[in-house]
Amino acid sequence: MVATWLLAAALLPAARAQINVMAPSSLAAQFPGGRIMGSTTTIGAPFYGERVLGQLVYGRSSSGSAPHCTAEDYELPPPMEVDSTRYQGEKEVRLINIAVVMRGGCAFSTKVRVAAEKGAHAVVIIDKPDSPYTRRQMNDVIVAEDAYVEDIHIPSIFICKSDGNLILDAFAKTQGPIVVELAWNVPTKTVVTVDQWMSSASSESLRFLQSFAPKRRILNQVLRYQPHFTVFSMGSGGSAQTTSKLCTDMSGKYCAEDPDGDGPVEGKDVLEEDLRQLCLHDQTKVRGRSRQYQDHPTPPEFDKYWSYIEQFQNKCPITDAAGDESKQFGPVCSYQLMRDVGLSEADIRSIRECADVSRNTEEPRAAEEPHGLVP
């Protein structure tokens, strides 16, 4: 699977990774409660809900620009002999081998793969020195796949540079083993926020949302969903003809890709539908939902957005329907579908005003607001 390297608070709260420092006590004392909070990467297979004992091992990199990126760059020392019953009571367990590596120079997946080939059972990745991420921000960082990862089967944790430096100092000063307990705690009794970036003209996005809608209804109040739409700026660099087709106006500030080449739908049409869907979502969602809905069906007002999304691709496809605007991508079909899913004329008037491109692009709202188009 190939994906883009991502550091974002896209899914909150994530399944947080926790490193409990068991020994030496001098190192444990340098962390709040003896714990290091990190972000579980989506590379490999985290032990969700489990706790495992392991020993940190570190091999100094010979490369300053691309540390721990190749097998030749470093060697992992063998783990020291440790009486695991000191940390697990009377139960004898085998301590896993946890490699510590530095971020930078190559994909996270490359570092994890190399460490796995050297015998590591898990990997701790220390953030690079010039990174802005702090200890507190690690809870809200998601590290997604950045390359092919189907052959990686060990978990990895990303920690901030300040905590990483304390571990590196301990390697230099401590003669005994550094023993830690790894724990991946799955969040419970909380609300998860899902932010999705897409295009209203993307068939892949719409197919996903069709399949996701029933699950969204089941999850109801424990999941908060917010759509975002892809917008780019051409500025003054585009031709007048291109700008007029892809952008809301000739300023070229808010533009979208043409989804069908020489077909009837243009980028500016996509932007208008993006806004309609944003406004539909914002104006029909139930605000301040409480636990009273736990054992009851999803409130009807909340369901209208998802009913619209489920039917949109089939009822308003990107096609030339012989001039019948009620059966193709565009405002006529969009507003008719809103009526079909139960919106009143008053609701539709409000959505029309909300989705007015000229009003929204003259004074675009901040990125966290659901209305304005922000490139």
N, C-alpha and C positions, 0 to 999 in steps of 0.2 A: 504494500500500500504506500502510495506517495502522497504526502501532504505538505503543507507549508509550515515552516517553523513559526510557532505562535507563542507569545507571552501576553496573555490577556485575562482579564477577569470575566471570561465569557460564561463560565458555569460556576455559580456560587451557591452554597459553599462546595468546594471540591472535596474529594475524599482525602483528608489531610494526612500527610505522613509525619510520624513522630519518631524521633530518635532519642531513646532514653539512655543516657550515659551511665553505665554500671561501674566502670573502672577506667582509669584511676579516679579516686575521689577528688583529687585536685582539679581534674578537668571537669568533672560533673558540677563542681561548685561554681564554675564560671558561666553556667547557663541557668536561666530561670527554672527552678524546680528540677535541675539536672536534665532538662529536655531541650532538644533542638527541633524546632518546627520547620518542616520543609514542604515542598510540593511534589506529589507523586506524578511522575511523568506517565504519559500514555504509551510509552515504549516498554515492551515486555509484559510481564504478568505480575502485578502487585498481589500480595497476600492479604486481600481485603478482609478485615475483621479478625485477622490473626496477629499473633505476637511471636517473633522469633529472635533468638539470641545469635549474635555474630561478633566477629573480631574485625576491626578496621585494619586494612593493610594499605600501604602507600609506596609507590615507586616514583622517585623523582624523575620528571621528564627531562630529556636532553634537548628538547625543542622549546624555544621561547615563544614562537609564534603559533605553533600548532601542538599544544601539549596533549599527550595521551591519545593521539590520533592514529598511531600505527603500533604494531607489535614490536618493532625495533626501537621505538622511542623510550621504552621504560621496561623495567622488570618488577614484578610483584614479589616481595619477600615472602617466604613461607610463613603461615600463621604460627604463633608461639603455642607451646603446650599450655593448656589452661584447664584447671579443674572446674568444669561447668557447674558442679553441684554447689559451688559457692554462690552462684547467681540463680539457680533453679531449685534450691532446696536439696532434697535427697535424690531428685530425679537426674539421671545422667543423660545429657543431650549432646549432640554434636554441634559445635558452633559453626555457623556458616561463614564463608570468607567474603568480606565486604570490601570492595576496592574503592579507594578514594581517588578521584580524578579531577582535573581542572577544566572548566568551560573555556572554549575558544579554539579557533582554527579549523574546526570540522563539525559535522552534525553530531548532536547528542547521541543518535543511534550508532554512529561510528564508534564513539567512545565506549558505549555499553557493549557493543559487539566485540571489540578488541579485548575489553576486560573479561568478558565471558569466555573468550578463547584462552585466556590466561588462567582460567579456573575460578573466577569470581562467581559467587552465587547471588550477589546484589551489588549495586554501585551507588555511591554517593558522589554527586557532581557539585563542585564548589563554583559559585558564580565568579565571573571575571572581575579583576580589581576596579575597572572603571564603570561597573554596572551601577545604576541608580537604585536597584532594589534593596530594601532594608529587611531586617528580620521580621518586622510586622507585616510587610507586604507579601512575604512568602506564602501566607495563608490564602491569598487571592490570586496566585499565579498559576496558570495552567501551561504545561509544556506538552505540546502535541507532537505527533509523529513528524519527523522532518526528512524521512527517507524510507526505503524498504525495510520493514521491521518484522515481517512474518517469521523470520528465522531467529528472532531474539525472544528468549523465554525466561529472562531474569528481570526482577524489578529494579527500578532506579529512582533515586530521590534527589531533588534539586534544592540546595540550601544556599543561604546568602553568604556573601564574601566574609563578613565579620565573624560569623560562626565557623566558617571554613578555616579562617586564619587561626582560630583558637585550636582547632584540630591539628593543623599543620605544625603549630608550635609544640603541641603535645608530642607529636612524633619525634621532634628534635630533642625534647627534654626527657621524655619518659622512657625508662628502660623496660618496663613491663608492658603487657598487652593492653590495648584499648578495646574494652568490651562494651557493646551496646545492645540494646533491645530495639528492634524495629517494630513499629506498630502502624497499621493503616486503619484508622477509625472511619467507618462509614457514617455520614451524618444521619441522625434520626430526629424525628419530631421537629422538623424544620422545613422551611420553604426553599426550594431550589429555583434559581432564576436561569432561564435559558434565553440567550440572545442569538438570533439567527440572522445572518447576512445573506441576501439573495436578490433576485430580480423577479418582478411579477411576470416577466416574459420567459422565465427559465422553466422548461418542461421538467427538468430534473428536480428543481425546488418544489414545484407544484405536486409532482408525484410523491415526493417525500412527505409533504404536508398532508396529502390525502391519506396516506397510511398512518401518519402520526395523529391525525385528528381524533380517532377513537381512543387512543392512549391518553391524549391530552384531556379528554372528558373524564376518564377514569382517575387520572392524577388530580384533576380539579384543583383544590385549594392548596395542595402541597407543591405545585409547580407554577411559577410565574413566567409567562412567555412574552417576549418582546421582539417583533420583527424589525429588521433594518434593511435598507435597500441600497444597492451599489450605485453610486453616483460619481462621475468624474468631471473635471473642468478642462475645457479646451482653451479658455482664455481667448486671446486674439490670434492664436496660431492657426486656427482652422479656416477653410474657405467659407465664403458666405453660404454656398449651397449645402456644405456638410453641416455647418453650424445650425442652419435653419431646420435640418432634418433630425439632428441628434439632441439639440438643446432647447431649453424652455424659451430662450430669446437670443438675440444676436450677441449678447455679452459673452456667451459661451461658458458661463459660470456653472451651470447645472446641466449635465448631459448624461445620456445613457446609450448603450450600444444598440444598433439596429438589429433586431432578432431574426429578420427574414430576408435580408439582402434587398432584392428588388420588389419584395412583397408589399402589401398594403400598410404594414405596421412600421413606424419609425421610432427612433430613440425618444423623441419628445412624447410620443404616445405611451411609451413604457413608463416614463416619469410620471405622467398623469395618473396611470393606473397604480403605480407605487404609492402615490399620495392618497388615492381613494382607499387603498387597502390599509394604509397607516391610520387614516381617519376612521375607517370602519372599525378597526381594532380598538382604537382609543375610545370611541364614543359608544361602543356596545359592550365593553367589558364591565364586569361588576366590580365596583370599588369597595375596598374595606370588607372583603368577605370574611366571615367568622366561622367558628367551628360548628355553627348550627347546620351547615351544609354537609357535614361529614357523612351522615347516613341518608342523604337525600340526593336526588338527581341534580345534575348541574343546572343552575338557574337558567331559564330560557333566554334571558337577555345576553348571557355570556356565550351562548351557543351559536348566535347568528354569524359571527365572524367565521367560525370554523365550518358552518354549513355553506357559507359563501365560498370559502377556500376549497372545500371538497368538490364543489360543482363547477368552479370557474373554468378550469382547463377544458372540460367537456362542453360547456355551454357557450363559452366565449373564446374559442380557439384562435390562434394566429393563422388565419386562412382568409382567402378571398371568397366569401360566401355570396358571390354574384350580387354584390351591392346591398345585401341584407344586413344592416348594421346591428340588428337584434340578435344575430347569430355569429358575431365575430368580435375579436378583441377591440375594445373601445368603450366610450362612455355610455352609449345607448344600451348595449348588452350588459354592462356592469350595473347600471342603475336598475334595469329590469330584473337582474338576478337578485339584487338587494330586496326588491319587492317580493320576489318569489320565496325568499327565506324569512319573510315576515317583518321587514322594516316598514314603518309607516312613512307617508309622504313628508311628515315633519322631520323624521329622522334623516331621510334622504336629502332634504333641503340643508340640514345642518352639515351633512357630509360633503355636499356640493360646496358649501362655503368654506369648510375646512380644507378641502382639496383644491381650492382655487389657486392655480399655479402662479398667476401674477401676484397674488397677495403673499403667497408663501415664499416666493423667491425675491421679492423686494426687500423683506426684512426676515431672513431665515432665522429660525430659532436655534437655540443651543443644541449641541449634538444629542444630549440626553432627552430632549423633548421629542415627542413622536410626530410632529408635524413637518417642519421645514426641511427642505432638501439640503443636506450639508455634504459637500464633496470631501 
